[in-house]
Amino acid sequence: MSHVADMAELYGSLGTVVVLMLWFWLSAFVVLLGAEINAEMERQTRKDTTIGEPRPMGERGAHAADTLGPKRPWRRSRQTQHGDES
């Protein structure tokens, strides 16, 4: 009977390690996801969001904020210019 108690203690300890590792992985995933979202939000704006004196883009030391995609013309909708031709 003591053999069964030792196995339960062993599995309990191993289960704790597995749950702890899963928690570390999940925490790291959430932190990295937040960093990705923050970097993409910086890329979507041309406004200077850095702290300090305003400087030209490329000289602010903020790589994600200084890397912008090409400027595209604004589209109002997907409808044709002459209205709905149904």
C-alpha positions as CSV (number, residue, x, y, z in Angstrom):
1,M,0.0,0.0,0.0
2,S,2.9,2.4,0.6
3,H,4.0,1.9,-3.0
4,V,0.7,3.4,-4.2
5,A,1.1,6.4,-1.9
6,D,4.7,7.0,-3.2
7,M,3.4,6.9,-6.8
8,A,0.7,9.5,-6.0
9,E,3.2,11.8,-4.5
10,L,5.5,11.4,-7.5
11,Y,2.7,12.1,-10.0
12,G,1.5,15.0,-7.9
13,S,5.0,16.5,-8.0
14,L,5.4,15.9,-11.8
15,G,2.0,17.4,-12.4
16,T,3.0,20.5,-10.6
17,V,6.0,20.9,-12.8
18,V,4.0,20.4,-15.9
19,V,1.4,23.0,-14.8
20,L,4.2,25.4,-13.9
21,M,5.8,25.0,-17.3
22,L,2.5,25.5,-19.0
23,W,1.9,28.7,-17.0
24,F,5.4,30.0,-18.0
25,W,4.6,29.3,-21.7
26,L,1.2,30.9,-21.5
27,S,2.6,34.0,-19.8
28,A,5.4,34.4,-22.3
29,F,2.9,34.0,-25.2
30,V,0.6,36.7,-23.8
31,V,3.6,39.1,-23.3
32,L,4.8,38.5,-26.9
33,L,1.3,38.9,-28.3
34,G,1.0,42.2,-26.5
35,A,4.4,43.3,-27.9
36,E,3.3,42.4,-31.4
37,I,0.0,44.3,-31.1
38,N,1.8,47.3,-29.7
39,A,4.4,47.3,-32.5
40,E,1.7,47.0,-35.1
41,M,-0.3,49.9,-33.6
42,E,2.8,52.0,-33.8
43,R,3.2,51.1,-37.5
44,Q,-0.4,52.2,-38.2
45,T,0.0,55.8,-37.2
46,R,2.2,58.6,-38.5
47,K,1.8,60.6,-35.3
48,D,5.0,60.8,-33.2
49,T,4.2,58.8,-30.1
50,T,7.7,58.7,-28.7
51,I,8.7,60.5,-25.5
52,G,11.0,63.5,-25.7
53,E,11.7,66.2,-28.2
54,P,10.0,65.8,-31.6
55,R,12.5,64.5,-34.2
56,P,12.1,63.5,-37.8
57,M,11.1,59.9,-38.6
58,G,14.1,57.6,-38.7
59,E,16.1,59.6,-36.1
60,R,13.9,58.9,-33.1
61,G,15.3,55.5,-32.1
62,A,11.9,53.9,-32.4
63,H,12.2,51.3,-35.1
64,A,8.6,50.1,-35.1
65,A,7.2,53.6,-35.0
66,D,9.5,54.7,-37.8
67,T,8.7,51.8,-40.1
68,L,5.6,52.7,-42.0
69,G,4.0,51.0,-45.0
70,P,3.3,52.8,-48.2
71,K,0.6,55.5,-48.1
72,R,-2.5,54.3,-49.8
73,P,-5.4,56.4,-51.0
74,W,-8.5,56.3,-48.8
75,R,-11.4,54.3,-50.1
76,R,-14.9,55.1,-49.0
77,S,-16.6,51.9,-49.9
78,R,-16.6,48.9,-52.3
79,Q,-19.5,50.3,-54.3
80,T,-18.9,51.5,-57.8
81,Q,-18.5,55.2,-58.5
82,H,-21.9,55.4,-60.3
83,G,-23.9,53.8,-57.5
84,D,-25.3,50.3,-57.2
85,E,-25.7,48.8,-60.7
86,S,-27.8,45.7,-59.7
